[in-house]
């Protein structure tokens, strides 16, 4: 990723039409790349695995990690640089008091038709961008919980997909990152 694309992502994440204080989070899938765990661990940013308990090192290395991003922090830039376009995870905007980790943990398990519990890897942007448009309004309310927006790479990583709720309807906007300026508008 070039510096300008990383800066365009920063501007897009922290200059949305967001009311009040907003926090931006990444949910990174440690199983996608062996660089994720040390990057998160050494970042100095606030983070936590979604899995609970005393995890063995093998599981800690591949766990999904929730990390609060800071637009001024160099590790945030590094995370954006490495994650974007490589399906490392998803990004979310919340209010200041969201109990986000607890909420995200409730989405980890789903039940199949036979009643068996399965791990739901919704934090893979390729999964989330396919899943959200299929949800009913009650499912959307459950998935979003305290989340104002989900931001994920599109099939073309030079575009960002933003998902939000407008009433009971899923709102989806596609933002071209290559042409992003302070007055950019979403693509139809």
Order of alpha helices (4+ residues) and beta strands (2+ residues): alpha-beta-alpha-beta-alpha-beta-alpha-beta-alpha-beta-beta-alpha-alpha-beta-beta-beta
